[in-house]
Amino acid sequence: MTCHDHSEAKLPLKLYRAYFDTMMHKWMYDADPLEQLFQEAGFRELRRCKYLDSRIPMIADVERPNRFSDGICIEGVR
């Protein structure tokens, strides 16, 4: 998933994208509050994962190492 650079867009388009662009991060969480949200959403068997550490058999087909450099990954079952 790529965050797009909208710096050259005109103001109305910038405002539209800022409000509706679901590809950009809008919230930041530490691991504990994120795990709480997962539990509230009905997930169980939560665990913190490292790059390519997953119950998903073909995770290497979709994961990218740069997504783990500054972030956290929590996996759960629902």
N, CA, C and O atoms as a Maestro MAE file, in Angstrom:
{
 s_m_m2io_version
 :::
 2.0.0
}

f_m_ct {
 s_m_title
 :::
 protein
 m_atom[312] {
  # First column is atom index #
  i_m_mmod_type
  r_m_x_coord
  r_m_y_coord
  r_m_z_coord
  i_m_residue_number
  s_m_chain_name
  s_m_pdb_residue_name
  s_m_pdb_atom_name
  i_m_atomic_number
  :::
  1 25 0.850 -1.160 0.000 1 A "MET " " N  " 7
  2 3 0.000 0.000 0.000 1 A "MET " " CA " 6
  3 2 0.901 1.231 0.000 1 A "MET " " C  " 6
  4 15 1.871 1.284 0.756 1 A "MET " " O  " 8
  5 25 0.599 2.200 -0.821 2 A "THR " " N  " 7
  6 3 1.434 3.368 -0.974 2 A "THR " " CA " 6
  7 2 0.674 4.615 -0.557 2 A "THR " " C  " 6
  8 15 -0.491 4.790 -0.912 2 A "THR " " O  " 8
  9 25 1.344 5.486 0.203 3 A "CYS " " N  " 7
  10 3 0.770 6.794 0.495 3 A "CYS " " CA " 6
  11 2 1.163 7.715 -0.647 3 A "CYS " " C  " 6
  12 15 2.330 7.770 -1.034 3 A "CYS " " O  " 8
  13 25 0.214 8.419 -1.175 4 A "HIS " " N  " 7
  14 3 0.459 9.254 -2.339 4 A "HIS " " CA " 6
  15 2 0.854 10.662 -1.932 4 A "HIS " " C  " 6
  16 15 0.411 11.154 -0.894 4 A "HIS " " O  " 8
  17 25 1.672 11.309 -2.726 5 A "ASP " " N  " 7
  18 3 2.068 12.691 -2.509 5 A "ASP " " CA " 6
  19 2 1.070 13.577 -3.248 5 A "ASP " " C  " 6
  20 15 1.013 13.571 -4.478 5 A "ASP " " O  " 8
  21 25 0.286 14.335 -2.491 6 A "HIS " " N  " 7
  22 3 -0.729 15.204 -3.077 6 A "HIS " " CA " 6
  23 2 -0.295 16.669 -3.032 6 A "HIS " " C  " 6
  24 15 -1.141 17.559 -3.126 6 A "HIS " " O  " 8
  25 25 0.990 16.933 -2.892 7 A "SER " " N  " 7
  26 3 1.461 18.301 -2.710 7 A "SER " " CA " 6
  27 2 1.191 19.188 -3.915 7 A "SER " " C  " 6
  28 15 1.105 20.406 -3.755 7 A "SER " " O  " 8
  29 25 1.055 18.634 -5.111 8 A "GLU " " N  " 7
  30 3 0.820 19.444 -6.305 8 A "GLU " " CA " 6
  31 2 -0.667 19.600 -6.631 8 A "GLU " " C  " 6
  32 15 -1.015 20.312 -7.573 8 A "GLU " " O  " 8
  33 25 -1.534 18.956 -5.879 9 A "ALA " " N  " 7
  34 3 -2.975 19.031 -6.150 9 A "ALA " " CA " 6
  35 2 -3.527 20.391 -5.743 9 A "ALA " " C  " 6
  36 15 -2.973 21.055 -4.868 9 A "ALA " " O  " 8
  37 25 -4.608 20.797 -6.373 10 A "LYS " " N  " 7
  38 3 -5.295 22.048 -6.028 10 A "LYS " " CA " 6
  39 2 -6.014 21.864 -4.693 10 A "LYS " " C  " 6
  40 15 -6.311 20.736 -4.300 10 A "LYS " " O  " 8
  41 25 -6.294 22.960 -3.997 11 A "LEU " " N  " 7
  42 3 -6.850 22.917 -2.650 11 A "LEU " " CA " 6
  43 2 -8.114 22.073 -2.514 11 A "LEU " " C  " 6
  44 15 -8.172 21.261 -1.591 11 A "LEU " " O  " 8
  45 25 -9.137 22.208 -3.374 12 A "PRO " " N  " 7
  46 3 -10.326 21.362 -3.186 12 A "PRO " " CA " 6
  47 2 -10.002 19.865 -3.239 12 A "PRO " " C  " 6
  48 15 -10.545 19.076 -2.465 12 A "PRO " " O  " 8
  49 25 -9.116 19.487 -4.155 13 A "LEU " " N  " 7
  50 3 -8.732 18.086 -4.256 13 A "LEU " " CA " 6
  51 2 -7.943 17.658 -3.022 13 A "LEU " " C  " 6
  52 15 -8.133 16.547 -2.529 13 A "LEU " " O  " 8
  53 25 -7.070 18.513 -2.520 14 A "LYS " " N  " 7
  54 3 -6.318 18.205 -1.299 14 A "LYS " " CA " 6
  55 2 -7.266 17.975 -0.129 14 A "LYS " " C  " 6
  56 15 -7.089 17.030 0.640 14 A "LYS " " O  " 8
  57 25 -8.271 18.834 0.007 15 A "LEU " " N  " 7
  58 3 -9.227 18.687 1.096 15 A "LEU " " CA " 6
  59 2 -10.028 17.402 0.956 15 A "LEU " " C  " 6
  60 15 -10.243 16.691 1.939 15 A "LEU " " O  " 8
  61 25 -10.472 17.099 -0.259 16 A "TYR " " N  " 7
  62 3 -11.224 15.870 -0.502 16 A "TYR " " CA " 6
  63 2 -10.375 14.652 -0.134 16 A "TYR " " C  " 6
  64 15 -10.836 13.757 0.574 16 A "TYR " " O  " 8
  65 25 -9.148 14.626 -0.614 17 A "ARG " " N  " 7
  66 3 -8.280 13.479 -0.347 17 A "ARG " " CA " 6
  67 2 -7.932 13.371 1.129 17 A "ARG " " C  " 6
  68 15 -7.864 12.264 1.662 17 A "ARG " " O  " 8
  69 25 -7.711 14.497 1.799 18 A "ALA " " N  " 7
  70 3 -7.388 14.470 3.223 18 A "ALA " " CA " 6
  71 2 -8.528 13.863 4.028 18 A "ALA " " C  " 6
  72 15 -8.291 13.171 5.018 18 A "ALA " " O  " 8
  73 25 -9.763 14.117 3.609 19 A "TYR " " N  " 7
  74 3 -10.922 13.615 4.342 19 A "TYR " " CA " 6
  75 2 -11.288 12.177 3.975 19 A "TYR " " C  " 6
  76 15 -11.651 11.385 4.845 19 A "TYR " " O  " 8
  77 25 -11.192 11.842 2.689 20 A "PHE " " N  " 7
  78 3 -11.699 10.559 2.238 20 A "PHE " " CA " 6
  79 2 -10.628 9.521 1.911 20 A "PHE " " C  " 6
  80 15 -10.968 8.356 1.707 20 A "PHE " " O  " 8
  81 25 -9.375 9.887 1.855 21 A "ASP " " N  " 7
  82 3 -8.327 8.946 1.458 21 A "ASP " " CA " 6
  83 2 -8.118 7.910 2.555 21 A "ASP " " C  " 6
  84 15 -7.534 8.208 3.597 21 A "ASP " " O  " 8
  85 25 -8.591 6.707 2.319 22 A "THR " " N  " 7
  86 3 -8.467 5.651 3.319 22 A "THR " " CA " 6
  87 2 -7.127 4.925 3.229 22 A "THR " " C  " 6
  88 15 -6.865 4.017 4.018 22 A "THR " " O  " 8
  89 25 -6.293 5.307 2.297 23 A "MET " " N  " 7
  90 3 -4.994 4.673 2.171 23 A "MET " " CA " 6
  91 2 -3.956 5.309 3.084 23 A "MET " " C  " 6
  92 15 -2.855 4.780 3.232 23 A "MET " " O  " 8
  93 25 -4.292 6.424 3.692 24 A "MET " " N  " 7
  94 3 -3.347 7.106 4.578 24 A "MET " " CA " 6
  95 2 -3.672 6.759 6.022 24 A "MET " " C  " 6
  96 15 -4.831 6.534 6.371 24 A "MET " " O  " 8
  97 25 -2.645 6.717 6.855 25 A "HIS " " N  " 7
  98 3 -2.853 6.458 8.275 25 A "HIS " " CA " 6
  99 2 -3.493 7.669 8.926 25 A "HIS " " C  " 6
  100 15 -3.078 8.802 8.680 25 A "HIS " " O  " 8
  101 25 -4.488 7.441 9.745 26 A "LYS " " N  " 7
  102 3 -5.168 8.533 10.416 26 A "LYS " " CA " 6
  103 2 -5.070 8.412 11.935 26 A "LYS " " C  " 6
  104 15 -5.319 9.389 12.642 26 A "LYS " " O  " 8
  105 25 -4.717 7.244 12.447 27 A "TRP " " N  " 7
  106 3 -4.596 7.038 13.879 27 A "TRP " " CA " 6
  107 2 -3.297 6.294 14.159 27 A "TRP " " C  " 6
  108 15 -2.802 5.538 13.323 27 A "TRP " " O  " 8
  109 25 -2.758 6.524 15.344 28 A "MET " " N  " 7
  110 3 -1.550 5.818 15.771 28 A "MET " " CA " 6
  111 2 -1.827 5.184 17.124 28 A "MET " " C  " 6
  112 15 -2.455 5.799 17.986 28 A "MET " " O  " 8
  113 25 -1.360 3.953 17.311 29 A "TYR " " N  " 7
  114 3 -1.576 3.220 18.547 29 A "TYR " " CA " 6
  115 2 -0.283 2.572 19.008 29 A "TYR " " C  " 6
  116 15 0.569 2.202 18.200 29 A "TYR " " O  " 8
  117 25 -0.153 2.444 20.314 30 A "ASP " " N  " 7
  118 3 0.846 1.562 20.887 30 A "ASP " " CA " 6
  119 2 0.244 0.164 20.892 30 A "ASP " " C  " 6
  120 15 -0.947 0.000 20.626 30 A "ASP " " O  " 8
  121 25 1.048 -0.836 21.189 31 A "ALA " " N  " 7
  122 3 0.576 -2.219 21.123 31 A "ALA " " CA " 6
  123 2 -0.575 -2.497 22.080 31 A "ALA " " C  " 6
  124 15 -1.562 -3.115 21.682 31 A "ALA " " O  " 8
  125 25 -0.475 -2.059 23.331 32 A "ASP " " N  " 7
  126 3 -1.522 -2.388 24.311 32 A "ASP " " CA " 6
  127 2 -2.889 -1.822 23.928 32 A "ASP " " C  " 6
  128 15 -3.863 -2.573 23.945 32 A "ASP " " O  " 8
  129 25 -3.015 -0.525 23.581 33 A "PRO " " N  " 7
  130 3 -4.334 -0.029 23.168 33 A "PRO " " CA " 6
  131 2 -4.844 -0.684 21.880 33 A "PRO " " C  " 6
  132 15 -6.049 -0.874 21.719 33 A "PRO " " O  " 8
  133 25 -3.940 -1.026 20.971 34 A "LEU " " N  " 7
  134 3 -4.350 -1.691 19.739 34 A "LEU " " CA " 6
  135 2 -4.889 -3.085 20.038 34 A "LEU " " C  " 6
  136 15 -5.886 -3.507 19.452 34 A "LEU " " O  " 8
  137 25 -4.231 -3.802 20.951 35 A "GLU " " N  " 7
  138 3 -4.723 -5.113 21.345 35 A "GLU " " CA " 6
  139 2 -6.108 -4.997 21.989 35 A "GLU " " C  " 6
  140 15 -6.968 -5.849 21.767 35 A "GLU " " O  " 8
  141 25 -6.321 -3.960 22.776 36 A "GLN " " N  " 7
  142 3 -7.628 -3.745 23.399 36 A "GLN " " CA " 6
  143 2 -8.706 -3.547 22.333 36 A "GLN " " C  " 6
  144 15 -9.801 -4.097 22.446 36 A "GLN " " O  " 8
  145 25 -8.399 -2.769 21.308 37 A "LEU " " N  " 7
  146 3 -9.355 -2.564 20.214 37 A "LEU " " CA " 6
  147 2 -9.647 -3.874 19.476 37 A "LEU " " C  " 6
  148 15 -10.792 -4.143 19.114 37 A "LEU " " O  " 8
  149 25 -8.620 -4.675 19.260 38 A "PHE " " N  " 7
  150 3 -8.823 -5.982 18.632 38 A "PHE " " CA " 6
  151 2 -9.779 -6.823 19.468 38 A "PHE " " C  " 6
  152 15 -10.699 -7.439 18.929 38 A "PHE " " O  " 8
  153 25 -9.565 -6.854 20.793 39 A "GLN " " N  " 7
  154 3 -10.425 -7.643 21.672 39 A "GLN " " CA " 6
  155 2 -11.858 -7.128 21.638 39 A "GLN " " C  " 6
  156 15 -12.800 -7.919 21.587 39 A "GLN " " O  " 8
  157 25 -12.028 -5.825 21.665 40 A "GLU " " N  " 7
  158 3 -13.367 -5.239 21.613 40 A "GLU " " CA " 6
  159 2 -14.074 -5.559 20.298 40 A "GLU " " C  " 6
  160 15 -15.303 -5.614 20.248 40 A "GLU " " O  " 8
  161 25 -13.305 -5.769 19.243 41 A "ALA " " N  " 7
  162 3 -13.871 -6.115 17.934 41 A "ALA " " CA " 6
  163 2 -14.112 -7.617 17.790 41 A "ALA " " C  " 6
  164 15 -14.558 -8.071 16.736 41 A "ALA " " O  " 8
  165 25 -13.823 -8.391 18.835 42 A "GLY " " N  " 7
  166 3 -14.106 -9.815 18.801 42 A "GLY " " CA " 6
  167 2 -12.947 -10.713 18.425 42 A "GLY " " C  " 6
  168 15 -13.140 -11.912 18.222 42 A "GLY " " O  " 8
  169 25 -11.744 -10.164 18.326 43 A "PHE " " N  " 7
  170 3 -10.585 -10.994 18.011 43 A "PHE " " CA " 6
  171 2 -10.080 -11.674 19.275 43 A "PHE " " C  " 6
  172 15 -10.207 -11.134 20.374 43 A "PHE " " O  " 8
  173 25 -9.506 -12.861 19.112 44 A "ARG " " N  " 7
  174 3 -8.928 -13.594 20.231 44 A "ARG " " CA " 6
  175 2 -7.582 -14.162 19.781 44 A "ARG " " C  " 6
  176 15 -7.188 -13.991 18.627 44 A "ARG " " O  " 8
  177 25 -6.900 -14.817 20.665 45 A "GLU " " N  " 7
  178 3 -5.580 -15.382 20.367 45 A "GLU " " CA " 6
  179 2 -4.660 -14.320 19.771 45 A "GLU " " C  " 6
  180 15 -3.977 -14.565 18.777 45 A "GLU " " O  " 8
  181 25 -4.649 -13.142 20.387 46 A "LEU " " N  " 7
  182 3 -3.801 -12.056 19.904 46 A "LEU " " CA " 6
  183 2 -2.347 -12.358 20.182 46 A "LEU " " C  " 6
  184 15 -1.995 -12.953 21.201 46 A "LEU " " O  " 8
  185 25 -1.508 -11.933 19.248 47 A "ARG " " N  " 7
  186 3 -0.066 -12.055 19.462 47 A "ARG " " CA " 6
  187 2 0.654 -11.013 18.640 47 A "ARG " " C  " 6
  188 15 0.228 -10.650 17.544 47 A "ARG " " O  " 8
  189 25 1.748 -10.542 19.192 48 A "ARG " " N  " 7
  190 3 2.597 -9.574 18.481 48 A "ARG " " CA " 6
  191 2 3.534 -10.356 17.577 48 A "ARG " " C  " 6
  192 15 4.152 -11.335 17.996 48 A "ARG " " O  " 8
  193 25 3.628 -9.915 16.345 49 A "CYS " " N  " 7
  194 3 4.400 -10.648 15.337 49 A "CYS " " CA " 6
  195 2 5.574 -9.827 14.827 49 A "CYS " " C  " 6
  196 15 5.581 -8.597 14.896 49 A "CYS " " O  " 8
  197 25 6.542 -10.529 14.326 50 A "LYS " " N  " 7
  198 3 7.664 -9.916 13.623 50 A "LYS " " CA " 6
  199 2 7.455 -10.172 12.126 50 A "LYS " " C  " 6
  200 15 6.525 -10.873 11.727 50 A "LYS " " O  " 8
  201 25 8.320 -9.600 11.326 51 A "TYR " " N  " 7
  202 3 8.234 -9.751 9.870 51 A "TYR " " CA " 6
  203 2 8.179 -11.234 9.480 51 A "TYR " " C  " 6
  204 15 9.028 -12.022 9.895 51 A "TYR " " O  " 8
  205 25 7.187 -11.599 8.692 52 A "LEU " " N  " 7
  206 3 6.918 -12.942 8.182 52 A "LEU " " CA " 6
  207 2 6.559 -13.958 9.268 52 A "LEU " " C  " 6
  208 15 6.499 -15.156 8.993 52 A "LEU " " O  " 8
  209 25 6.325 -13.501 10.479 53 A "ASP " " N  " 7
  210 3 5.875 -14.363 11.572 53 A "ASP " " CA " 6
  211 2 4.353 -14.292 11.591 53 A "ASP " " C  " 6
  212 15 3.785 -13.333 12.113 53 A "ASP " " O  " 8
  213 25 3.694 -15.289 11.031 54 A "SER " " N  " 7
  214 3 2.248 -15.241 10.894 54 A "SER " " CA " 6
  215 2 1.674 -16.645 10.803 54 A "SER " " C  " 6
  216 15 2.364 -17.593 10.430 54 A "SER " " O  " 8
  217 25 0.410 -16.758 11.149 55 A "ARG " " N  " 7
  218 3 -0.319 -18.012 10.953 55 A "ARG " " CA " 6
  219 2 -0.790 -18.134 9.504 55 A "ARG " " C  " 6
  220 15 -1.235 -19.203 9.086 55 A "ARG " " O  " 8
  221 25 -0.696 -17.065 8.751 56 A "ILE " " N  " 7
  222 3 -1.127 -17.071 7.351 56 A "ILE " " CA " 6
  223 2 -0.048 -17.765 6.521 56 A "ILE " " C  " 6
  224 15 1.083 -17.282 6.469 56 A "ILE " " O  " 8
  225 25 -0.366 -18.876 5.878 57 A "PRO " " N  " 7
  226 3 0.658 -19.674 5.194 57 A "PRO " " CA " 6
  227 2 1.449 -18.924 4.130 57 A "PRO " " C  " 6
  228 15 2.652 -19.151 3.998 57 A "PRO " " O  " 8
  229 25 0.818 -18.046 3.374 58 A "MET " " N  " 7
  230 3 1.516 -17.379 2.273 58 A "MET " " CA " 6
  231 2 1.757 -15.896 2.576 58 A "MET " " C  " 6
  232 15 1.664 -15.062 1.676 58 A "MET " " O  " 8
  233 25 2.061 -15.567 3.813 59 A "ILE " " N  " 7
  234 3 2.239 -14.169 4.210 59 A "ILE " " CA " 6
  235 2 3.362 -13.492 3.415 59 A "ILE " " C  " 6
  236 15 3.298 -12.288 3.170 59 A "ILE " " O  " 8
  237 25 4.364 -14.233 3.020 60 A "ALA " " N  " 7
  238 3 5.487 -13.651 2.275 60 A "ALA " " CA " 6
  239 2 5.049 -13.086 0.930 60 A "ALA " " C  " 6
  240 15 5.753 -12.261 0.349 60 A "ALA " " O  " 8
  241 25 3.895 -13.519 0.427 61 A "ASP " " N  " 7
  242 3 3.397 -13.010 -0.849 61 A "ASP " " CA " 6
  243 2 2.849 -11.587 -0.740 61 A "ASP " " C  " 6
  244 15 2.737 -10.888 -1.747 61 A "ASP " " O  " 8
  245 25 2.507 -11.156 0.474 62 A "VAL " " N  " 7
  246 3 1.891 -9.836 0.625 62 A "VAL " " CA " 6
  247 2 2.658 -8.890 1.542 62 A "VAL " " C  " 6
  248 15 2.484 -7.675 1.441 62 A "VAL " " O  " 8
  249 25 3.488 -9.401 2.420 63 A "GLU " " N  " 7
  250 3 4.194 -8.518 3.365 63 A "GLU " " CA " 6
  251 2 5.460 -7.943 2.759 63 A "GLU " " C  " 6
  252 15 6.085 -8.541 1.883 63 A "GLU " " O  " 8
  253 25 5.819 -6.769 3.248 64 A "ARG " " N  " 7
  254 3 7.024 -6.075 2.829 64 A "ARG " " CA " 6
  255 2 7.819 -5.684 4.074 64 A "ARG " " C  " 6
  256 15 7.232 -5.202 5.042 64 A "ARG " " O  " 8
  257 25 9.127 -5.877 4.074 65 A "PRO " " N  " 7
  258 3 9.928 -5.615 5.281 65 A "PRO " " CA " 6
  259 2 9.871 -4.169 5.755 65 A "PRO " " C  " 6
  260 15 9.953 -3.927 6.959 65 A "PRO " " O  " 8
  261 25 9.735 -3.203 4.857 66 A "ASN " " N  " 7
  262 3 9.724 -1.796 5.264 66 A "ASN " " CA " 6
  263 2 8.492 -1.442 6.091 66 A "ASN " " C  " 6
  264 15 8.486 -0.401 6.749 66 A "ASN " " O  " 8
  265 25 7.461 -2.263 6.080 67 A "ARG " " N  " 7
  266 3 6.262 -1.992 6.872 67 A "ARG " " CA " 6
  267 2 6.469 -2.325 8.347 67 A "ARG " " C  " 6
  268 15 5.625 -1.994 9.180 67 A "ARG " " O  " 8
  269 25 7.572 -2.972 8.674 68 A "PHE " " N  " 7
  270 3 7.827 -3.368 10.049 68 A "PHE " " CA " 6
  271 2 8.934 -2.547 10.702 68 A "PHE " " C  " 6
  272 15 9.227 -2.756 11.879 68 A "PHE " " O  " 8
  273 25 9.544 -1.642 9.995 69 A "SER " " N  " 7
  274 3 10.685 -0.915 10.546 69 A "SER " " CA " 6
  275 2 10.316 -0.022 11.732 69 A "SER " " C  " 6
  276 15 11.067 0.042 12.706 69 A "SER " " O  " 8
  277 25 9.186 0.661 11.669 70 A "ASP " " N  " 7
  278 3 8.793 1.569 12.746 70 A "ASP " " CA " 6
  279 2 7.449 1.199 13.365 70 A "ASP " " C  " 6
  280 15 6.920 1.952 14.182 70 A "ASP " " O  " 8
  281 25 6.908 0.083 12.997 71 A "GLY " " N  " 7
  282 3 5.564 -0.225 13.437 71 A "GLY " " CA " 6
  283 2 5.470 -1.488 14.262 71 A "GLY " " C  " 6
  284 15 6.468 -2.116 14.615 71 A "GLY " " O  " 8
  285 25 4.241 -1.832 14.553 72 A "ILE " " N  " 7
  286 3 3.952 -3.062 15.263 72 A "ILE " " CA " 6
  287 2 2.994 -3.883 14.425 72 A "ILE " " C  " 6
  288 15 2.269 -3.348 13.586 72 A "ILE " " O  " 8
  289 25 2.997 -5.160 14.654 73 A "CYS " " N  " 7
  290 3 2.059 -6.033 13.976 73 A "CYS " " CA " 6
  291 2 1.402 -6.908 15.034 73 A "CYS " " C  " 6
  292 15 2.081 -7.574 15.816 73 A "CYS " " O  " 8
  293 25 0.090 -6.899 15.046 74 A "ILE " " N  " 7
  294 3 -0.666 -7.744 15.960 74 A "ILE " " CA " 6
  295 2 -1.602 -8.598 15.111 74 A "ILE " " C  " 6
  296 15 -2.319 -8.099 14.243 74 A "ILE " " O  " 8
  297 25 -1.571 -9.871 15.383 75 A "GLU " " N  " 7
  298 3 -2.399 -10.815 14.632 75 A "GLU " " CA " 6
  299 2 -3.382 -11.479 15.591 75 A "GLU " " C  " 6
  300 15 -3.037 -11.797 16.729 75 A "GLU " " O  " 8
  301 25 -4.587 -11.680 15.128 76 A "GLY " " N  " 7
  302 3 -5.595 -12.333 15.943 76 A "GLY " " CA " 6
  303 2 -6.513 -13.193 15.100 76 A "GLY " " C  " 6
  304 15 -6.452 -13.169 13.871 76 A "GLY " " O  " 8
  305 25 -7.355 -13.946 15.764 77 A "VAL " " N  " 7
  306 3 -8.297 -14.841 15.107 77 A "VAL " " CA " 6
  307 2 -9.700 -14.354 15.440 77 A "VAL " " C  " 6
  308 15 -9.996 -13.994 16.579 77 A "VAL " " O  " 8
  309 25 -10.536 -14.350 14.448 78 A "ARG " " N  " 7
  310 3 -11.928 -13.948 14.694 78 A "ARG " " CA " 6
  311 2 -12.871 -14.972 14.117 78 A "ARG " " C  " 6
  312 15 -14.088 -14.817 14.219 78 A "ARG " " O  " 8
  :::
 }
 m_bond[311] {
  # First column is bond index #
  i_m_from
  i_m_to
  i_m_order
  :::
  1 1 2 1
  2 2 3 1
  3 3 4 2
  4 3 5 1
  5 5 6 1
  6 6 7 1
  7 7 8 2
  8 7 9 1
  9 9 10 1
  10 10 11 1
  11 11 12 2
  12 11 13 1
  13 13 14 1
  14 14 15 1
  15 15 16 2
  16 15 17 1
  17 17 18 1
  18 18 19 1
  19 19 20 2
  20 19 21 1
  21 21 22 1
  22 22 23 1
  23 23 24 2
  24 23 25 1
  25 25 26 1
  26 26 27 1
  27 27 28 2
  28 27 29 1
  29 29 30 1
  30 30 31 1
  31 31 32 2
  32 31 33 1
  33 33 34 1
  34 34 35 1
  35 35 36 2
  36 35 37 1
  37 37 38 1
  38 38 39 1
  39 39 40 2
  40 39 41 1
  41 41 42 1
  42 42 43 1
  43 43 44 2
  44 43 45 1
  45 45 46 1
  46 46 47 1
  47 47 48 2
  48 47 49 1
  49 49 50 1
  50 50 51 1
  51 51 52 2
  52 51 53 1
  53 53 54 1
  54 54 55 1
  55 55 56 2
  56 55 57 1
  57 57 58 1
  58 58 59 1
  59 59 60 2
  60 59 61 1
  61 61 62 1
  62 62 63 1
  63 63 64 2
  64 63 65 1
  65 65 66 1
  66 66 67 1
  67 67 68 2
  68 67 69 1
  69 69 70 1
  70 70 71 1
  71 71 72 2
  72 71 73 1
  73 73 74 1
  74 74 75 1
  75 75 76 2
  76 75 77 1
  77 77 78 1
  78 78 79 1
  79 79 80 2
  80 79 81 1
  81 81 82 1
  82 82 83 1
  83 83 84 2
  84 83 85 1
  85 85 86 1
  86 86 87 1
  87 87 88 2
  88 87 89 1
  89 89 90 1
  90 90 91 1
  91 91 92 2
  92 91 93 1
  93 93 94 1
  94 94 95 1
  95 95 96 2
  96 95 97 1
  97 97 98 1
  98 98 99 1
  99 99 100 2
  100 99 101 1
  101 101 102 1
  102 102 103 1
  103 103 104 2
  104 103 105 1
  105 105 106 1
  106 106 107 1
  107 107 108 2
  108 107 109 1
  109 109 110 1
  110 110 111 1
  111 111 112 2
  112 111 113 1
  113 113 114 1
  114 114 115 1
  115 115 116 2
  116 115 117 1
  117 117 118 1
  118 118 119 1
  119 119 120 2
  120 119 121 1
  121 121 122 1
  122 122 123 1
  123 123 124 2
  124 123 125 1
  125 125 126 1
  126 126 127 1
  127 127 128 2
  128 127 129 1
  129 129 130 1
  130 130 131 1
  131 131 132 2
  132 131 133 1
  133 133 134 1
  134 134 135 1
  135 135 136 2
  136 135 137 1
  137 137 138 1
  138 138 139 1
  139 139 140 2
  140 139 141 1
  141 141 142 1
  142 142 143 1
  143 143 144 2
  144 143 145 1
  145 145 146 1
  146 146 147 1
  147 147 148 2
  148 147 149 1
  149 149 150 1
  150 150 151 1
  151 151 152 2
  152 151 153 1
  153 153 154 1
  154 154 155 1
  155 155 156 2
  156 155 157 1
  157 157 158 1
  158 158 159 1
  159 159 160 2
  160 159 161 1
  161 161 162 1
  162 162 163 1
  163 163 164 2
  164 163 165 1
  165 165 166 1
  166 166 167 1
  167 167 168 2
  168 167 169 1
  169 169 170 1
  170 170 171 1
  171 171 172 2
  172 171 173 1
  173 173 174 1
  174 174 175 1
  175 175 176 2
  176 175 177 1
  177 177 178 1
  178 178 179 1
  179 179 180 2
  180 179 181 1
  181 181 182 1
  182 182 183 1
  183 183 184 2
  184 183 185 1
  185 185 186 1
  186 186 187 1
  187 187 188 2
  188 187 189 1
  189 189 190 1
  190 190 191 1
  191 191 192 2
  192 191 193 1
  193 193 194 1
  194 194 195 1
  195 195 196 2
  196 195 197 1
  197 197 198 1
  198 198 199 1
  199 199 200 2
  200 199 201 1
  201 201 202 1
  202 202 203 1
  203 203 204 2
  204 203 205 1
  205 205 206 1
  206 206 207 1
  207 207 208 2
  208 207 209 1
  209 209 210 1
  210 210 211 1
  211 211 212 2
  212 211 213 1
  213 213 214 1
  214 214 215 1
  215 215 216 2
  216 215 217 1
  217 217 218 1
  218 218 219 1
  219 219 220 2
  220 219 221 1
  221 221 222 1
  222 222 223 1
  223 223 224 2
  224 223 225 1
  225 225 226 1
  226 226 227 1
  227 227 228 2
  228 227 229 1
  229 229 230 1
  230 230 231 1
  231 231 232 2
  232 231 233 1
  233 233 234 1
  234 234 235 1
  235 235 236 2
  236 235 237 1
  237 237 238 1
  238 238 239 1
  239 239 240 2
  240 239 241 1
  241 241 242 1
  242 242 243 1
  243 243 244 2
  244 243 245 1
  245 245 246 1
  246 246 247 1
  247 247 248 2
  248 247 249 1
  249 249 250 1
  250 250 251 1
  251 251 252 2
  252 251 253 1
  253 253 254 1
  254 254 255 1
  255 255 256 2
  256 255 257 1
  257 257 258 1
  258 258 259 1
  259 259 260 2
  260 259 261 1
  261 261 262 1
  262 262 263 1
  263 263 264 2
  264 263 265 1
  265 265 266 1
  266 266 267 1
  267 267 268 2
  268 267 269 1
  269 269 270 1
  270 270 271 1
  271 271 272 2
  272 271 273 1
  273 273 274 1
  274 274 275 1
  275 275 276 2
  276 275 277 1
  277 277 278 1
  278 278 279 1
  279 279 280 2
  280 279 281 1
  281 281 282 1
  282 282 283 1
  283 283 284 2
  284 283 285 1
  285 285 286 1
  286 286 287 1
  287 287 288 2
  288 287 289 1
  289 289 290 1
  290 290 291 1
  291 291 292 2
  292 291 293 1
  293 293 294 1
  294 294 295 1
  295 295 296 2
  296 295 297 1
  297 297 298 1
  298 298 299 1
  299 299 300 2
  300 299 301 1
  301 301 302 1
  302 302 303 1
  303 303 304 2
  304 303 305 1
  305 305 306 1
  306 306 307 1
  307 307 308 2
  308 307 309 1
  309 309 310 1
  310 310 311 1
  311 311 312 2
  :::
 }
}
